[in-house]
Amino acid sequence: MDDTAITNFIDRWKPSGGAERANNQLLLAELCDVLEAPHPDPTVEVESDNRYVFEKNVIFDNGDGTTSTRRIDLYRRGCFVCETKQGIEKVKDLERLVALNHEQTEEEKRGLIRWLRPDYQNLKGQNPDGKTQQGMLTDTKEAKPKATKKKAKITKQPRPKTLSAQAAAVQAILATPADETDLAKHFTRANKERIAELLETLESLVKARLVDGQRYVGV
């Protein structure tokens, strides 16, 4: 990522005006190029497989016992939710990219990688010499092995009837990281695909976050 590419991007999109629906996907795709990030993937039929897509479906609780499907302009699981807005009067936010580029370069020299650029997207957080991100920044003592604890027996609870109650029940269990398979063990007649959708909805509402590419934890 270089300053010229960022400047050209800003100059290209300054006169775009307020045509949000006509421009948002093209703008975001070109922004990916500027940031040296991969483009979103094509949307597929299995909703839980849509990890990085435009127009991500999310289930919305209308508060009256009904639900509706809404969409996120650009979604990347465990990374961000992006909503474009119509029209801008200033380009300060875009110009901030230039400053952020310099900051990111300096951070990477110190070993702090934020996993934006494809070359650094490593969920285990290790650089080529095997050091973790934390280890590159601080001197830490070798952790002592923890004693193995017996897993407590899980008592299954009835699956709540309403969407809001289901989401609350799932969120209550997310004190420790879990995926849809783990969570299904807590409910009778559990539907893992439905639980996966609830996890993504909680993430989009910033009530849960992805911690290792598969499991979620409450926030």
C-alpha positions as CSV (number, residue, x, y, z in Angstrom):
1,M,0.0,0.0,0.0
2,D,1.5,3.3,-1.0
3,D,0.5,7.0,-0.7
4,T,0.0,7.4,-4.4
5,A,-2.6,4.7,-4.6
6,I,-4.4,6.2,-1.6
7,T,-4.4,9.7,-3.1
8,N,-5.6,8.4,-6.5
9,F,-8.4,6.6,-4.7
10,I,-9.5,9.7,-2.8
11,D,-9.4,11.9,-6.0
12,R,-11.4,9.3,-7.9
13,W,-14.2,9.1,-5.3
14,K,-14.4,12.7,-4.2
15,P,-17.0,13.7,-6.8
16,S,-19.1,10.6,-6.4
17,G,-21.8,12.4,-4.5
18,G,-24.6,10.5,-2.7
19,A,-25.2,7.6,-5.0
20,E,-24.9,5.0,-2.2
21,R,-26.5,2.0,-3.8
22,A,-25.0,2.6,-7.2
23,N,-21.4,3.0,-5.8
24,N,-21.0,1.1,-2.5
25,Q,-19.7,-2.3,-3.8
26,L,-17.4,-0.7,-6.4
27,L,-16.0,1.7,-3.9
28,L,-15.4,-1.1,-1.3
29,A,-13.8,-3.4,-3.9
30,E,-11.4,-0.6,-4.9
31,L,-10.7,0.1,-1.3
32,C,-9.7,-3.5,-0.9
33,D,-7.2,-3.0,-3.7
34,V,-5.8,0.1,-2.0
35,L,-5.4,-1.8,1.3
36,E,-4.0,-4.8,-0.5
37,A,-6.8,-6.9,1.0
38,P,-8.7,-9.7,-0.8
39,H,-12.0,-9.0,-2.4
40,P,-15.2,-10.4,-0.9
41,D,-16.3,-13.9,-1.9
42,P,-19.4,-14.8,-3.9
43,T,-22.5,-15.4,-1.7
44,V,-23.5,-19.0,-1.4
45,E,-26.7,-20.8,-0.5
46,V,-25.6,-22.0,2.9
47,E,-25.7,-18.9,5.0
48,S,-23.1,-20.0,7.6
49,D,-20.5,-20.3,4.8
50,N,-20.8,-16.6,3.9
51,R,-17.8,-15.5,5.9
52,Y,-16.7,-12.5,3.7
53,V,-19.4,-11.2,1.4
54,F,-21.4,-8.2,0.3
55,E,-25.1,-8.0,1.4
56,K,-24.7,-10.4,4.3
57,N,-28.1,-11.7,5.6
58,V,-28.8,-11.3,9.3
59,I,-31.9,-12.2,11.3
60,F,-33.6,-9.2,13.0
61,D,-36.0,-9.5,15.9
62,N,-38.8,-7.1,15.3
63,G,-39.8,-7.2,19.0
64,D,-43.3,-8.4,18.4
65,G,-42.6,-12.1,18.0
66,T,-41.8,-11.8,14.3
67,T,-38.5,-11.7,12.6
68,S,-37.2,-10.2,9.3
69,T,-34.0,-10.6,7.3
70,R,-31.8,-7.5,6.9
71,R,-28.5,-7.0,5.2
72,I,-25.0,-5.8,6.0
73,D,-23.3,-4.0,3.1
74,L,-20.0,-5.7,3.7
75,Y,-19.3,-8.4,6.3
76,R,-16.2,-10.3,7.3
77,R,-16.6,-12.8,10.1
78,G,-14.4,-12.0,13.1
79,C,-13.1,-8.8,11.5
80,F,-15.6,-6.1,10.7
81,V,-19.1,-5.0,9.7
82,C,-19.2,-2.2,7.2
83,E,-22.3,-0.1,6.5
84,T,-22.0,2.6,3.7
85,K,-23.8,5.9,4.1
86,Q,-25.1,8.2,1.4
87,G,-23.0,11.3,0.7
88,I,-20.0,12.9,2.2
89,E,-19.1,16.6,2.5
90,K,-15.5,16.1,3.7
91,V,-12.8,13.6,2.9
92,K,-11.0,13.7,6.2
93,D,-11.8,10.0,6.8
94,L,-10.3,9.0,3.5
95,E,-7.3,11.2,4.0
96,R,-6.8,9.5,7.4
97,L,-5.9,6.4,5.4
98,V,-2.6,8.0,4.5
99,A,-1.7,8.6,8.1
100,L,-2.9,5.1,9.1
101,N,-0.7,3.6,6.4
102,H,2.4,5.2,8.0
103,E,1.3,4.1,11.5
104,Q,0.7,0.5,10.3
105,T,4.1,0.3,8.6
106,E,5.8,1.4,11.8
107,E,3.8,-1.1,13.9
108,E,4.8,-3.9,11.5
109,K,8.4,-3.0,12.0
110,R,7.9,-3.5,15.7
111,G,6.2,-6.8,15.1
112,L,2.6,-5.7,15.8
113,I,0.6,-7.2,12.9
114,R,-3.1,-6.4,12.7
115,W,-3.9,-9.1,10.1
116,L,-5.2,-6.7,7.4
117,R,-2.7,-7.5,4.6
118,P,-3.0,-11.0,3.1
119,D,0.6,-11.8,3.8
120,Y,0.0,-11.4,7.5
121,Q,-3.4,-13.0,7.9
122,N,-2.3,-15.7,10.4
123,L,-4.9,-16.7,12.9
124,K,-2.3,-18.4,15.2
125,G,-0.6,-15.0,15.5
126,Q,2.9,-16.2,14.6
127,N,5.6,-14.7,12.4
128,P,8.0,-16.8,10.3
129,D,10.5,-17.2,13.1
130,G,7.8,-18.7,15.3
131,K,7.3,-15.8,17.8
132,T,3.8,-14.9,18.8
133,Q,2.7,-11.3,18.4
134,Q,2.8,-10.9,22.2
135,G,6.3,-12.4,22.3
136,M,7.6,-9.9,19.8
137,L,6.5,-7.0,21.9
138,T,7.1,-8.1,25.4
139,D,9.3,-10.5,27.4
140,T,7.0,-13.0,28.9
141,K,7.8,-15.9,31.2
142,E,7.0,-19.4,30.1
143,A,3.5,-20.3,31.2
144,K,3.2,-23.1,33.6
145,P,1.0,-26.0,32.5
146,K,-2.4,-25.9,34.0
147,A,-3.9,-28.8,35.8
148,T,-6.5,-30.6,33.8
149,K,-10.0,-30.2,35.2
150,K,-12.8,-32.6,34.7
151,K,-15.5,-31.3,32.4
152,A,-18.8,-30.6,34.2
153,K,-21.8,-32.5,33.0
154,I,-24.0,-30.4,30.8
155,T,-27.7,-30.3,31.7
156,K,-29.7,-29.6,28.6
157,Q,-32.3,-26.9,28.7
158,P,-35.4,-26.6,26.5
159,R,-34.9,-24.6,23.4
160,P,-36.5,-21.1,23.8
161,K,-39.4,-20.4,21.5
162,T,-38.8,-16.8,20.4
163,L,-35.7,-15.5,18.5
164,S,-34.8,-13.0,21.2
165,A,-34.9,-15.6,23.9
166,Q,-32.8,-18.0,21.8
167,A,-30.2,-15.3,21.2
168,A,-30.1,-14.4,24.9
169,A,-29.8,-18.1,25.9
170,V,-26.9,-18.6,23.4
171,Q,-25.1,-15.4,24.6
172,A,-25.4,-16.5,28.2
173,I,-23.4,-19.6,27.4
174,L,-20.6,-17.7,25.6
175,A,-18.6,-17.0,28.7
176,T,-16.0,-19.4,27.2
177,P,-15.4,-19.8,23.5
178,A,-17.9,-22.2,21.7
179,D,-19.1,-23.0,18.3
180,E,-22.6,-24.2,17.1
181,T,-21.6,-27.9,17.9
182,D,-20.6,-27.0,21.5
183,L,-23.8,-24.9,22.0
184,A,-26.1,-27.5,20.6
185,K,-25.1,-29.7,23.6
186,H,-26.9,-27.3,25.9
187,F,-30.3,-27.5,24.3
188,T,-32.9,-30.2,23.5
189,R,-33.9,-30.4,19.9
190,A,-31.0,-28.1,19.0
191,N,-30.6,-27.0,15.3
192,K,-26.9,-26.4,14.7
193,E,-27.5,-24.4,11.5
194,R,-30.0,-22.1,13.4
195,I,-27.4,-21.7,16.2
196,A,-24.8,-20.7,13.7
197,E,-27.1,-18.0,12.3
198,L,-27.7,-16.8,15.9
199,L,-23.9,-16.6,16.5
200,E,-23.5,-14.5,13.4
201,T,-26.4,-12.2,14.4
202,L,-24.8,-11.7,17.8
203,E,-21.5,-10.9,16.2
204,S,-23.1,-8.3,13.9
205,L,-24.7,-6.7,17.0
206,V,-21.3,-6.7,18.7
207,K,-22.6,-9.1,21.4
208,A,-20.2,-11.8,20.5
209,R,-16.9,-12.0,18.7
210,L,-15.0,-14.7,16.7
211,V,-11.8,-15.7,18.6
212,D,-10.1,-18.4,16.5
213,G,-11.8,-18.5,13.2
214,Q,-14.5,-20.9,14.3
215,R,-15.6,-20.3,18.0
216,Y,-17.3,-17.3,19.5
217,V,-17.2,-15.7,22.9
218,G,-19.6,-13.1,24.4
219,V,-18.7,-9.5,24.8
